[in-house]
Each structure stands twice: as C-alpha cells, then as structure tokens.
Amino acid sequence: MKRLLLALGSLFFAANLFAAVPNYTIQLYPDGVKPNDNGYVASDEIEKNKRLYKTSEPRMDIYLPKEQPTAMILTCPGGGYVFTSIPNEGEAVANYFTPRNIAVAVLKYRMPNQHHDIPLSDAVKAMHILRDSATTWGIPTNRIGVIGFSAGGHLAATLVTKYYDQKSRPDFGILVYPVISMDATITHKGSCKQLLGENPSQQLRDAWSAEKCVNENTPPCFIVHCQDDPTVMVENAIRMYQALTLHHVKAEMLLLPTGAHGWGFSKQIAQKEIFEAAMNQFILQQIQ
C-alpha cells in the first residue's frame, strides 16, 4: 500500500521532464485478418504532427515503467473519430503514468469511416492482447483499465459498457472530457457522423450512446469534464454519471469550472492538481 501511495501521490512531479519511449509496438492483427473493413488501406494513412489519419492497420505502443508495474492503462486518444491525437492524449499519458509504475498501452485504433463497429472491435482486441501479455510484464491481470479522451472517451465508455467478454472488460474506466451520447441534442456532431453516418436511425443512436448501455456489470468509472467545454457538452459526462449511479456502479465525477477541451496530460489547466489527485485516488482504490 505504501509503495502504491508513493507511486500515485506525487502531485507535483514534473512528468514532462521524462520523455517516455515505447518499449515496442504490437500490431493488433499481425496476420492481416481484421474484423470489419473501414475502406482504408495502409497507404491511406497520414501522420501530421503525430496525429494519425485514415488508420487502417491498428496497433499499440507499449510503455513499461522501470520498476515492476502495479497496473496497466489502455489509452484511447481522441480526434473526433477522424484522427488519433497521440502527443497529448497518448505519449503524455505514458509520460505521466510510467514514472508512477503504471504501464501504458497507447491504442492507435482504426478510424470508423462510418463503420461503427470498428473502433470497439480494435479496443476489444487490444484488451485481449494485454490480458494475455500481462503476466509476462509482471502486471496483475485484474489491474488493467482504460482511459479515453473526447471521441476516444466515447470509445473507452463503449468498451466499459459493450465489452464482448470478461477478457475484454476493463477493470476500471477513466473518461476525460468524453463524448458519451449520440443523442442529437447533446452529441458531438462530428464524432457522431464519423461513427454512425450522416443520418443514423434513433435505434443506432441509442445503441451507441454509452449512457444507455450501462448496466450493473459496468466497471467503476472516473469522469472529468470542464463546464466551459465548447466542443463536447458537459451534459455528456453528467448523463454517464447518472446512468452509472442508477445502476449502482461505483462512479466519481469531477466537473472543473474552466479548462475548455483537449488539454490531455500535456497542457496545464486551472485545478489540474485537483484532477490528478482525484484520479490517482480513484486508481489506487481499484488496484489495491
């Protein structure tokens, strides 16, 4: 317990002083056989400032701490289901957690291109790989969580509510300024269009609204959102919290008055220390 507290409780640790480098990269489908097809091929993929567009070959970058890991977190960067924002919602996550003895897997999932099953199938596959590999890395198989940001927050919320089997069920979820609902009144329209198409049916909207998929088997979740977020309405976070509470799932929600959107782990916002303290305490409770 003392070791975990020391690892997680250093709120003034300058994580950006460390340049995390992945230990290796894992291809999700090394045999080339992928469930579903988003219409892109490998030559379509574009990288701009470490943002990946039109991804067709999903993979994970694995970051291991120097000491034995206490847990592992699969991170799903955002990008409106158009790209994955690797620097502030992938690499910066590794920079933050690995010095705290938590391993990180940065998921470079396929863009849906209006094929709604694709990101979730990649996240499920990633969880299967992490569970199979955990003991090799010295990680307890019951300490593997997921964190997601914006549209990646929707993917993480979808994984915690629509996981395929126990092997793909995260042990906890952290949802950061997440897109949650496909409800036309509050959804992020760009993410909804990329995932579900131009004019999705109400049935499809409901099926991919995470708050409508929560049940008593959903793992514990921590949610953070800024009230002044101009991109994803804070109502998304509130509805997810309400659904979790309704189904008696352990849930914590932190609403920050300012900070807007897209800050990830690399940008300083007011009250970020409060967020880090609350998140670290939540993780500690899940892995102790």
C-alpha positions as CSV (number, residue, x, y, z in Angstrom):
1,M,0.0,0.0,0.0
2,K,2.8,2.4,0.9
3,R,4.5,1.8,-2.4
4,L,1.3,2.5,-4.3
5,L,0.7,5.7,-2.4
6,L,4.2,6.9,-3.1
7,A,3.8,6.0,-6.8
8,L,0.5,7.7,-7.3
9,G,0.5,10.5,-4.8
10,S,3.3,12.7,-6.1
11,L,1.1,15.6,-7.4
12,F,4.0,18.0,-8.1
13,F,6.1,15.5,-10.0
14,A,7.1,17.1,-13.3
15,A,6.1,14.2,-15.6
16,N,7.0,16.2,-18.7
17,L,10.7,16.0,-17.7
18,F,10.6,12.4,-18.8
19,A,10.5,11.5,-22.5
20,A,8.7,8.2,-22.5
21,V,9.8,5.9,-25.3
22,P,7.7,2.9,-26.2
23,N,9.4,-0.4,-25.4
24,Y,7.8,-1.9,-28.5
25,T,4.8,-1.8,-30.8
26,I,2.2,-4.5,-31.2
27,Q,0.2,-5.0,-34.3
28,L,-3.4,-5.9,-33.4
29,Y,-3.9,-8.1,-36.4
30,P,-0.4,-9.4,-37.5
31,D,-2.0,-11.9,-39.8
32,G,-3.8,-9.1,-41.7
33,V,-7.2,-10.6,-40.9
34,K,-9.3,-7.8,-39.3
35,P,-12.9,-7.8,-38.3
36,N,-14.9,-5.4,-40.5
37,D,-13.4,-3.0,-43.0
38,N,-13.3,0.7,-42.8
39,G,-12.5,1.2,-46.5
40,Y,-8.9,2.5,-45.9
41,V,-5.7,0.7,-46.9
42,A,-2.2,1.2,-45.3
43,S,-1.1,3.7,-48.0
44,D,-4.0,6.0,-47.0
45,E,-2.6,6.6,-43.5
46,I,-1.3,10.1,-43.0
47,E,0.7,11.4,-40.0
48,K,0.6,15.2,-39.3
49,N,2.3,16.3,-36.0
50,K,1.9,12.8,-34.7
51,R,-1.8,12.8,-35.4
52,L,-2.8,9.7,-37.4
53,Y,-5.5,10.0,-40.1
54,K,-7.2,7.2,-42.0
55,T,-5.7,4.5,-39.9
56,S,-6.3,1.0,-41.3
57,E,-3.7,-1.0,-39.5
58,P,-4.3,-0.7,-35.8
59,R,-1.5,-1.1,-33.3
60,M,-0.4,-0.4,-29.7
61,D,2.7,1.3,-28.4
62,I,3.7,-0.3,-25.1
63,Y,5.3,1.8,-22.4
64,L,6.7,-0.1,-19.4
65,P,8.0,1.6,-16.2
66,K,11.5,0.9,-15.0
67,E,10.2,-0.9,-11.9
68,Q,7.6,-3.7,-11.8
69,P,4.3,-2.2,-12.9
70,T,1.4,-2.1,-10.4
71,A,-1.2,-1.8,-13.1
72,M,-1.7,-1.0,-16.8
73,I,-3.9,1.5,-18.6
74,L,-5.0,1.3,-22.2
75,T,-5.3,4.8,-23.6
76,C,-7.6,5.8,-26.4
77,P,-6.7,9.3,-27.8
78,G,-9.4,11.5,-29.2
79,G,-9.7,13.2,-32.5
80,G,-13.4,13.2,-33.4
81,Y,-13.1,9.7,-35.0
82,V,-11.2,11.5,-37.8
83,F,-7.7,11.1,-36.3
84,T,-5.9,10.0,-33.1
85,S,-4.2,12.7,-31.1
86,I,-1.1,10.9,-30.0
87,P,1.1,13.6,-28.3
88,N,-1.2,15.0,-25.6
89,E,-3.6,12.0,-25.2
90,G,-1.1,9.2,-25.8
91,E,2.6,9.9,-25.3
92,A,1.8,12.4,-22.5
93,V,-0.3,9.8,-20.7
94,A,2.7,7.5,-20.8
95,N,4.9,10.3,-19.5
96,Y,2.6,10.8,-16.6
97,F,1.9,7.2,-15.6
98,T,5.1,5.2,-16.2
99,P,7.1,7.2,-13.5
100,R,4.3,6.1,-11.2
101,N,4.9,2.5,-12.0
102,I,1.8,2.1,-14.2
103,A,2.3,0.7,-17.7
104,V,0.6,2.3,-20.6
105,A,-0.6,1.0,-24.0
106,V,-1.4,3.7,-26.5
107,L,-4.0,2.4,-28.9
108,K,-3.9,3.6,-32.5
109,Y,-7.3,2.3,-33.4
110,R,-8.8,2.3,-36.9
111,M,-10.9,5.3,-37.9
112,P,-14.5,4.1,-38.4
113,N,-15.2,6.0,-41.6
114,Q,-18.9,5.5,-40.7
115,H,-18.4,1.8,-39.9
116,H,-19.5,1.9,-36.2
117,D,-18.2,-1.5,-35.1
118,I,-14.6,-0.9,-36.0
119,P,-13.1,1.2,-33.1
120,L,-14.7,-1.1,-30.5
121,S,-13.5,-4.2,-32.2
122,D,-10.0,-2.8,-32.0
123,A,-10.3,-1.9,-28.4
124,V,-11.6,-5.4,-27.5
125,K,-8.7,-6.9,-29.4
126,A,-6.3,-4.7,-27.6
127,M,-7.7,-5.7,-24.2
128,H,-7.4,-9.4,-25.2
129,I,-3.7,-8.9,-26.1
130,L,-3.0,-7.0,-22.8
131,R,-4.6,-9.7,-20.7
132,D,-2.6,-12.4,-22.5
133,S,0.6,-10.5,-22.1
134,A,0.1,-9.0,-18.6
135,T,1.9,-11.8,-16.6
136,T,4.9,-11.5,-19.0
137,W,5.2,-7.9,-17.9
138,G,4.6,-8.7,-14.3
139,I,1.2,-7.0,-14.3
140,P,-1.8,-8.5,-12.4
141,T,-4.4,-9.4,-14.9
142,N,-7.1,-7.8,-12.7
143,R,-5.5,-4.3,-12.8
144,I,-6.0,-3.3,-16.4
145,G,-8.0,-0.2,-17.0
146,V,-8.9,2.1,-19.9
147,I,-8.6,5.9,-20.3
148,G,-10.2,7.8,-23.1
149,F,-10.3,11.4,-24.3
150,S,-13.1,13.1,-26.3
151,A,-14.1,10.7,-29.1
152,G,-11.5,8.4,-27.5
153,G,-13.6,8.9,-24.4
154,H,-16.5,7.6,-26.3
155,L,-14.5,4.5,-27.3
156,A,-13.4,3.9,-23.7
157,A,-17.0,4.4,-22.5
158,T,-18.2,2.0,-25.2
159,L,-15.6,-0.5,-24.1
160,V,-16.7,-0.4,-20.5
161,T,-20.3,-0.9,-21.4
162,K,-20.2,-3.0,-24.6
163,Y,-17.2,-5.2,-24.0
164,Y,-17.5,-8.6,-25.7
165,D,-16.5,-10.9,-22.8
166,Q,-14.8,-10.9,-19.4
167,K,-11.4,-10.9,-21.1
168,S,-12.1,-7.6,-22.8
169,R,-13.9,-6.0,-19.8
170,P,-11.6,-3.2,-18.3
171,D,-11.2,-3.3,-14.5
172,F,-11.9,0.5,-14.4
173,G,-12.5,3.3,-16.8
174,I,-11.3,7.0,-16.8
175,L,-13.3,9.2,-19.1
176,V,-11.8,12.6,-19.9
177,Y,-14.0,15.3,-21.5
178,P,-15.7,12.3,-23.2
179,V,-18.2,12.1,-26.0
180,I,-20.8,9.8,-24.4
181,S,-24.1,10.2,-26.1
182,M,-25.2,10.0,-29.7
183,D,-28.4,11.9,-28.7
184,A,-28.8,14.6,-31.3
185,T,-29.4,17.3,-28.7
186,I,-26.0,16.9,-26.9
187,T,-23.7,14.8,-29.0
188,H,-20.5,15.9,-30.7
189,K,-21.9,16.0,-34.2
190,G,-18.6,15.4,-36.0
191,S,-17.9,12.2,-33.9
192,C,-21.4,11.0,-34.4
193,K,-21.2,11.5,-38.2
194,Q,-17.9,9.7,-38.5
195,L,-19.1,6.8,-36.4
196,L,-22.7,6.4,-37.4
197,G,-23.1,8.1,-40.7
198,E,-25.0,11.2,-42.0
199,N,-28.5,10.3,-40.8
200,P,-28.4,7.5,-38.3
201,S,-31.6,6.0,-37.0
202,Q,-32.7,6.5,-33.5
203,Q,-32.1,2.8,-32.8
204,L,-28.5,3.2,-33.9
205,R,-28.1,6.4,-31.9
206,D,-29.4,4.6,-28.8
207,A,-27.2,1.5,-29.4
208,W,-24.0,3.7,-29.4
209,S,-24.9,6.1,-26.6
210,A,-22.8,4.8,-23.8
211,E,-25.2,6.1,-21.1
212,K,-27.9,3.8,-22.5
213,C,-25.6,0.8,-22.3
214,V,-24.6,0.9,-18.7
215,N,-25.7,-2.0,-16.5
216,E,-24.8,-3.4,-13.1
217,N,-21.7,-5.2,-14.6
218,T,-20.1,-2.0,-15.9
219,P,-16.8,-1.5,-14.2
220,P,-16.1,1.5,-11.9
221,C,-15.6,4.8,-13.7
222,F,-14.0,8.2,-13.1
223,I,-15.2,11.1,-15.2
224,V,-13.8,14.6,-15.6
225,H,-15.1,17.4,-17.7
226,C,-14.8,21.2,-17.9
227,Q,-18.0,23.2,-17.6
228,D,-16.8,25.7,-20.2
229,D,-16.0,23.0,-22.8
230,P,-17.1,24.5,-26.2
231,T,-16.6,21.3,-28.1
232,V,-18.2,18.5,-26.2
233,M,-21.2,19.5,-24.0
234,V,-20.7,18.7,-20.3
235,E,-24.1,17.1,-20.3
236,N,-22.4,14.0,-21.8
237,A,-20.4,13.5,-18.6
238,I,-23.4,14.2,-16.4
239,R,-25.6,11.6,-18.2
240,M,-22.9,9.0,-17.9
241,Y,-22.6,9.6,-14.2
242,Q,-26.3,9.5,-13.7
243,A,-26.6,6.2,-15.6
244,L,-23.7,4.7,-13.5
245,T,-25.3,5.8,-10.3
246,L,-28.7,4.5,-11.4
247,H,-27.2,1.0,-11.9
248,H,-25.3,1.2,-8.6
249,V,-21.9,1.2,-10.3
250,K,-19.1,2.9,-8.4
251,A,-18.6,6.2,-10.1
252,E,-16.9,9.5,-9.4
253,M,-17.3,12.7,-11.4
254,L,-15.2,15.9,-11.3
255,L,-16.5,19.0,-13.0
256,L,-13.9,21.7,-13.4
257,P,-15.2,25.3,-14.0
258,T,-12.7,26.1,-16.7
259,G,-10.2,24.3,-18.9
260,A,-12.2,24.0,-22.2
261,H,-11.4,20.9,-24.3
262,G,-8.4,18.9,-25.5
263,W,-5.9,19.5,-22.7
264,G,-5.0,15.9,-22.2
265,F,-2.0,15.3,-20.0
266,S,0.4,17.8,-21.7
267,K,-1.4,21.1,-21.1
268,Q,-1.8,22.9,-17.8
269,I,-5.3,24.0,-16.8
270,A,-6.6,25.5,-13.6
271,Q,-7.2,23.0,-10.9
272,K,-5.3,20.3,-12.7
273,E,-3.7,19.2,-9.4
274,I,-7.3,18.6,-8.1
275,F,-8.0,16.4,-11.1
276,E,-4.7,14.4,-10.7
277,A,-5.3,13.9,-7.0
278,A,-8.9,12.7,-7.5
279,M,-7.9,10.4,-10.4
280,N,-4.9,8.9,-8.6
281,Q,-7.0,8.2,-5.6
282,F,-9.6,6.5,-7.8
283,I,-7.0,4.3,-9.5
284,L,-5.5,3.4,-6.1
285,Q,-8.9,2.2,-4.9
286,Q,-9.2,0.0,-7.9
287,I,-5.8,-1.7,-7.8
288,Q,-5.1,-2.0,-4.1
